[in-house]
Amino acid sequence: MKRYGRYIFISTALMLVYLAVLFFCCLYDFSDTEIQISGYFLGIRSDKWVHFAMFLPYPLVFRFLLYILNPFDGKRYMTSMTILLSGIMLACMTELFQLWFTNYRSMDYTDCIADCVGLVTGTFAAHCLFVLLTDKKIRPHQNNGRTLSSAQ
């Protein structure tokens, strides 16, 4: 049980650190730094790629936290949809915070779209990863109708 508590601490700390870094990146004034993301990559502005990359890990980190808290969750699709919806709310909230609390950042709906594309991609990847990692080929209750003693 002590080991399980350590996983809860690690997953919670990981989520909190991720959220802190996310809000820092969304609300910090980078104009005094030498960081320039004004170019284009594959025809898309570089700052949209940054928004995509900032929100891409959210579903995986959140899914890891939820799995540690409830490892036998049979409602995978509901969990993935909950993670996606909470991420979309977080993305909209960061854009609104830029509008309300900063005078050096501006709210941009295309940033929110890039955030959501990152969330959808991350949710799909996290869902597939957790299905692959947690699915068993033969579950104890689905042992082809045989009891444990007759299966040996």
Rosetta silent file (secondary structure, phi, psi, omega in degrees, C-alpha in Angstrom):
SEQUENCE: MKRYGRYIFISTALMLVYLAVLFFCCLYDFSDTEIQISGYFLGIRSDKWVHFAMFLPYPLVFRFLLYILNPFDGKRYMTSMTILLSGIMLACMTELFQLWFTNYRSMDYTDCIADCVGLVTGTFAAHCLFVLLTDKKIRPHQNNGRTLSSAQ
SCORE:     score description
SCORE:     0.000 S_00000001
   1 L     0.000  -31.836  179.518    0.000    0.000    0.000 S_00000001
   2 H   -63.937  -39.195  179.027    2.928    2.314    0.671 S_00000001
   3 H   -64.719  -40.903  178.398    4.110    1.886   -2.934 S_00000001
   4 H   -60.034  -40.948  178.015    0.631    2.721   -4.257 S_00000001
   5 H   -62.224  -33.866  178.244    0.677    5.965   -2.257 S_00000001
   6 H   -66.336  -39.633  177.849    3.951    6.902   -3.906 S_00000001
   7 H   -65.209  -38.070  176.542    2.368    6.525   -7.361 S_00000001
   8 H   -62.735  -43.971  178.971   -0.514    8.765   -6.320 S_00000001
   9 H   -62.299  -46.456 -177.741    1.971   11.389   -5.110 S_00000001
  10 H   -64.266  -45.267 -178.149    4.059   11.167   -8.307 S_00000001
  11 H   -67.907  -37.549  176.952    1.066   11.337  -10.657 S_00000001
  12 H   -66.968  -43.707  178.699   -0.492   14.234   -8.744 S_00000001
  13 H   -62.944  -40.643  177.955    2.822   16.116   -8.655 S_00000001
  14 H   -60.798  -43.808  179.541    3.298   15.502  -12.391 S_00000001
  15 H   -64.871  -43.330 -179.443   -0.149   16.922  -13.142 S_00000001
  16 H   -66.260  -40.643  177.490    0.419   19.988  -10.940 S_00000001
  17 H   -64.635  -43.472  178.123    3.852   20.677  -12.466 S_00000001
  18 H   -58.612  -47.611 -179.516    2.396   20.301  -15.960 S_00000001
  19 H   -63.972  -37.922  178.055   -0.427   22.754  -15.172 S_00000001
  20 H   -63.880  -44.786  178.324    2.006   25.233  -13.615 S_00000001
  21 H   -65.380  -40.209  178.885    4.260   25.143  -16.685 S_00000001
  22 H   -60.535  -49.552  179.647    1.239   25.412  -18.970 S_00000001
  23 H   -66.430  -35.481  176.203   -0.097   28.510  -17.219 S_00000001
  24 H   -60.566  -49.157 -178.637    3.377   30.026  -17.091 S_00000001
  25 H   -64.428  -32.559 -179.069    3.805   29.560  -20.839 S_00000001
  26 H   -79.282  -27.008 -172.482    0.332   30.941  -21.547 S_00000001
  27 H  -113.311   -9.602 -177.585    0.565   34.001  -19.305 S_00000001
  28 L   -77.111  148.424  177.678    4.240   35.019  -19.240 S_00000001
  29 L   -89.442  104.494 -177.853    5.443   38.027  -21.212 S_00000001
  30 H   -91.199    9.146 -175.987    8.087   36.646  -23.586 S_00000001
  31 H   -68.886  -26.171  179.910    8.656   39.991  -25.352 S_00000001
  32 H   -86.158   -3.716 -179.977   11.845   40.715  -23.348 S_00000001
  33 L   -97.040  171.302  178.855   13.381   37.366  -24.245 S_00000001
  34 L   -91.005   10.776 -179.981   15.127   36.310  -27.436 S_00000001
  35 L   -76.260  120.836  179.452   12.512   33.640  -28.148 S_00000001
  36 L  -121.810  121.334  177.865   11.029   34.226  -31.589 S_00000001
  37 L  -127.579   43.019 -176.231    8.170   32.099  -32.885 S_00000001
  38 L   -95.919   -0.779 -178.561    6.930   34.335  -35.656 S_00000001
  39 L   -81.554 -168.454 -179.804    7.886   32.080  -38.585 S_00000001
  40 E  -126.118  146.472  174.180    5.942   29.410  -40.420 S_00000001
  41 E  -136.826  122.626 -175.947    6.277   25.624  -40.498 S_00000001
  42 L    55.164   34.609  177.760    4.311   23.591  -43.068 S_00000001
  43 L    79.413    5.088 -179.402    2.306   26.710  -43.837 S_00000001
  44 E  -118.247  137.367 -179.797    1.146   27.152  -40.235 S_00000001
  45 E   -57.145  141.470 -175.595    2.426   29.884  -37.922 S_00000001
  46 H   -61.509  -33.193 -179.698    4.997   28.582  -35.446 S_00000001
  47 H   -66.948  -25.632  175.948    3.101   29.862  -32.415 S_00000001
  48 H   -70.924  -36.038  174.514    0.187   27.567  -33.342 S_00000001
  49 H   -63.836  -36.963  177.892    2.595   24.612  -33.282 S_00000001
  50 H   -64.769  -44.183  177.169    3.689   25.750  -29.817 S_00000001
  51 H   -61.690  -42.936  176.560    0.052   25.822  -28.658 S_00000001
  52 H   -57.290  -47.977 -177.731   -0.468   22.365  -30.166 S_00000001
  53 H   -68.280  -31.721  179.666    2.612   21.037  -28.338 S_00000001
  54 H   -67.710  -35.135 -176.211    1.635   22.637  -25.004 S_00000001
  55 H   -98.141   -8.456  178.823   -1.721   20.854  -24.891 S_00000001
  56 L   -60.143  -42.143 -178.356   -0.669   17.560  -26.504 S_00000001
  57 L   -79.076  -12.269 -176.471    0.576   15.961  -23.221 S_00000001
  58 H   -53.418  -50.034 -179.010   -2.441   17.020  -21.139 S_00000001
  59 H   -62.351  -36.687 -179.766   -4.578   13.932  -21.909 S_00000001
  60 H   -68.475  -44.117  179.518   -1.716   11.539  -21.230 S_00000001
  61 H   -65.618  -43.133 -179.638   -0.780   13.147  -17.913 S_00000001
  62 H   -67.963  -40.043  179.375   -4.421   13.374  -16.816 S_00000001
  63 H   -65.092  -38.568  176.590   -5.147    9.794  -17.930 S_00000001
  64 H   -61.716  -44.122  178.048   -2.135    8.562  -15.958 S_00000001
  65 H   -61.533  -46.542 -179.588   -3.430   10.364  -12.879 S_00000001
  66 H   -65.426  -35.895  178.973   -6.927    8.908  -13.290 S_00000001
  67 H   -67.420  -39.299  178.153   -5.549    5.409  -13.859 S_00000001
  68 H   -65.264  -40.415 -179.297   -3.476    5.602  -10.676 S_00000001
  69 H   -72.615  -32.961 -178.504   -6.509    6.790   -8.710 S_00000001
  70 L  -143.850   81.280 -172.576   -8.866    4.185  -10.225 S_00000001
  71 L   -68.804  -17.294 -176.841   -6.939    1.427  -12.060 S_00000001
  72 L  -106.894   38.757  179.889   -9.992   -0.751  -12.790 S_00000001
  73 L   -75.887  113.611 -179.300  -11.984    1.864  -14.663 S_00000001
  74 L   -87.661   -6.362 -176.217  -14.051    0.032  -17.251 S_00000001
  75 L   -98.063   67.558 -174.424  -15.495    3.197  -18.795 S_00000001
  76 H   -63.314  -43.836 -176.767  -12.578    3.998  -21.100 S_00000001
  77 H   -68.700  -38.610  176.801  -14.515    6.032  -23.630 S_00000001
  78 H   -65.232  -39.866  178.358  -16.231    8.125  -20.957 S_00000001
  79 H   -62.870  -44.690  179.536  -12.866    8.736  -19.305 S_00000001
  80 H   -64.204  -40.124  178.558  -11.340    9.837  -22.609 S_00000001
  81 H   -67.925  -38.340  177.418  -14.290   12.137  -23.340 S_00000001
  82 H   -63.054  -43.073  178.405  -14.100   13.625  -19.842 S_00000001
  83 H   -63.089  -44.228  179.953  -10.390   14.285  -20.307 S_00000001
  84 H   -62.514  -46.909 -179.617  -11.013   15.865  -23.714 S_00000001
  85 H   -64.909  -40.030  177.941  -13.823   18.114  -22.443 S_00000001
  86 H   -66.584  -34.706  176.931  -11.830   19.210  -19.395 S_00000001
  87 H   -67.474  -39.487  177.218   -8.888   19.981  -21.687 S_00000001
  88 H   -64.229  -40.615  176.680  -11.055   22.067  -23.998 S_00000001
  89 H   -63.651  -40.023  177.840  -12.326   24.009  -20.990 S_00000001
  90 H   -63.389  -42.589  179.066   -8.720   24.504  -19.847 S_00000001
  91 H   -62.235  -45.246  177.834   -7.703   25.727  -23.313 S_00000001
  92 H   -64.949  -38.292  179.911  -10.573   28.227  -23.419 S_00000001
  93 H   -64.413  -40.005  179.760   -9.805   29.301  -19.869 S_00000001
  94 H   -66.026  -37.667  177.731   -6.147   30.060  -20.686 S_00000001
  95 H   -67.635  -39.764  177.370   -7.201   32.202  -23.629 S_00000001
  96 H   -66.671  -37.793  177.249   -9.736   34.061  -21.478 S_00000001
  97 H   -62.244  -36.395  176.715   -7.098   34.579  -18.761 S_00000001
  98 H   -63.534  -36.337  179.194   -4.854   36.196  -21.378 S_00000001
  99 H   -71.885  -44.531 -172.290   -7.691   38.584  -22.211 S_00000001
 100 H   -82.314  -38.181 -168.006   -8.690   39.367  -18.622 S_00000001
 101 H  -109.685   -3.743  178.727   -5.411   39.360  -16.668 S_00000001
 102 L  -129.121  150.117  173.507   -2.708   40.507  -19.084 S_00000001
 103 L  -111.239    1.366  179.610   -2.246   43.562  -21.210 S_00000001
 104 L  -108.309   -5.611  176.634    0.725   42.089  -23.110 S_00000001
 105 L  -122.259  153.358 -179.722   -1.046   38.945  -24.431 S_00000001
 106 L  -125.372  149.730  175.996   -4.161   38.781  -26.550 S_00000001
 107 L   -76.773  133.423 -178.970   -6.912   36.227  -26.843 S_00000001
 108 L  -137.173  121.714 -178.081   -6.854   34.482  -30.202 S_00000001
 109 H   -65.660  -27.067  177.728   -9.448   31.935  -31.277 S_00000001
 110 H   -70.800  -28.245  172.777   -6.905   30.273  -33.599 S_00000001
 111 H   -65.152  -41.448  178.949   -4.720   29.596  -30.558 S_00000001
 112 H   -65.240  -36.679  176.478   -7.700   27.893  -28.947 S_00000001
 113 H   -65.286  -43.284  177.720   -8.225   25.826  -32.106 S_00000001
 114 H   -62.950  -39.962  176.165   -4.556   24.775  -32.061 S_00000001
 115 H   -59.775  -45.328 -177.717   -4.931   23.866  -28.372 S_00000001
 116 H   -67.482  -36.159  176.372   -7.994   21.743  -29.163 S_00000001
 117 H   -64.581  -41.096  175.029   -6.265   19.967  -32.049 S_00000001
 118 H   -62.498  -39.150  178.375   -3.434   19.106  -29.659 S_00000001
 119 H   -66.599  -43.187  179.308   -5.973   17.868  -27.117 S_00000001
 120 H   -64.280  -44.058  178.264   -7.815   15.685  -29.630 S_00000001
 121 H   -62.346  -45.755  179.096   -4.526   14.197  -30.859 S_00000001
 122 H   -65.872  -36.927  178.368   -3.312   13.632  -27.303 S_00000001
 123 H   -65.747  -43.599  178.004   -6.622   12.116  -26.213 S_00000001
 124 H   -62.556  -45.518  179.920   -6.578    9.664  -29.098 S_00000001
 125 H   -64.561  -43.080  179.895   -2.948    8.718  -28.394 S_00000001
 126 H   -65.932  -40.616  179.056   -3.553    8.366  -24.640 S_00000001
 127 H   -62.780  -48.201  179.700   -6.684    6.283  -25.182 S_00000001
 128 H   -62.766  -41.308  179.933   -4.910    3.916  -27.589 S_00000001
 129 H   -62.595  -45.720 -178.881   -1.891    3.666  -25.302 S_00000001
 130 H   -71.654  -30.804  174.076   -3.949    2.816  -22.239 S_00000001
 131 H   -65.660  -44.122  179.648   -6.067    0.292  -24.150 S_00000001
 132 H   -65.276  -39.382 -176.197   -2.889   -1.415  -25.330 S_00000001
 133 H   -79.274  -27.353 -174.114   -1.256   -1.354  -21.901 S_00000001
 134 H  -105.787  -11.851  178.815   -4.261   -2.393  -19.828 S_00000001
 135 L   -78.012  135.481  176.008   -6.023   -4.906  -22.086 S_00000001
 136 L  -106.016  145.335  179.455   -5.341   -8.539  -21.303 S_00000001
 137 L   -65.928  -47.078  177.058   -5.632  -11.225  -23.959 S_00000001
 138 L  -126.182  116.037  178.424   -7.493  -13.632  -21.647 S_00000001
 139 L   -87.377  152.500 -177.646   -9.182  -12.211  -18.611 S_00000001
 140 H   -55.970  -37.587 -178.751   -9.862  -14.474  -15.619 S_00000001
 141 H   -84.118   -4.557  178.767  -13.637  -14.232  -16.040 S_00000001
 142 H  -119.807   44.687 -175.307  -13.376  -14.848  -19.810 S_00000001
 143 L   -86.770   46.152  178.285  -11.314  -18.031  -19.757 S_00000001
 144 L    53.107   34.046  176.488  -13.301  -19.658  -22.599 S_00000001
 145 L    77.953    1.564 -179.063  -15.788  -21.175  -20.162 S_00000001
 146 L   -96.431  151.999  174.230  -13.119  -23.241  -18.412 S_00000001
 147 L   -81.761  169.399 -178.335  -12.294  -23.129  -14.743 S_00000001
 148 H   -62.423  -39.882 -178.086   -8.787  -22.371  -13.602 S_00000001
 149 H   -70.362  -32.728 -179.797   -8.035  -26.035  -12.832 S_00000001
 150 H   -81.910  -15.899  179.390   -9.229  -27.277  -16.243 S_00000001
 151 H   -77.752  -19.394 -177.031   -7.259  -24.583  -18.078 S_00000001
 152 L   -85.240    0.000    0.000   -3.956  -26.009  -16.834 S_00000001
